[in-house]
Amino acid sequence: MSIFTPTNQIRLTNVAVVRIRRAGKRFEIACYRNKVMGWRTGAEKDLGEVLQTQTVFVNVSKGQVAKKEDLVKAFGTDDQTEICKTILSKGELQVSDKERHTQLEQMFRDIATIVADKCVNPETKRPYTVILIERAMKDIHYSIKPGKSTKQQALEVIKQLKETMQIERAHMRLRFLLPSKEGKRLKEKLKPLIKVIESEDFDEQLEIVCLVDPGCFREIDELIRCETRGKGSLEVLSLKDVEEGDERLE
């Protein structure tokens, strides 16, 4: 969509309009279509990359700029930048039904892709295909939340899918090297965070190779650094413990 703004003759292209109603009046801002969701999820932080112009309109398509007194009455300020941020965060993105449907379909596939990338069947250690995860999401009637990031929603999906199928996040394989003095004591503290100990060797220092849930990695890293005062080490051997081949549901 292209729009002429008669007030300053700026030609706006690829426009997405975000609208809000306050104090009985309509206020709009002109944004780049693919940037609004990025701002709302925190992926985009540069306002200049989101807004086509830091001007508040009453009607973007006609180029009608909002009056200063109307802005003060509705927002308590005439600071265009701050008002644009408010509208961007709380306003309603104007999209056609077809665009909205396309956006939701893309988000649905993105979420399924993240889940398929992060998860395995815990019994076979094999990953699921994106198509299989999409089918499972449809079976549980998962509803996309446009205002939430795909990563957040992928974690929600994993939690819900656990109730209907064999699925869990793929484990990370780590190697710990712990000083002999603190080794046994620290091992007891690490135990609740470890899923499987694959090997353990105690010589001059304690060496453990194990599988852990990715969500515990930061806690394990901090525990080893703090308890050993930097003398222990943590090495990631593999980000995902998976078997070759895709999992299939018969």
Helices and strands as residue ranges (DSSP letters): E 2-5, E 10-13, E 15-22, E 25-32, H 36-41, H 47-50, E 57-59, E 64-65, H 68-75, H 80-90, E 92-94, H 97-118, E 119-120, H 130-139, H 150-161, E 168-169, E 172-179, H 180-190, G 191-193, E 194-202, E 205-212, G 214-216, H 217-228, E 233-238
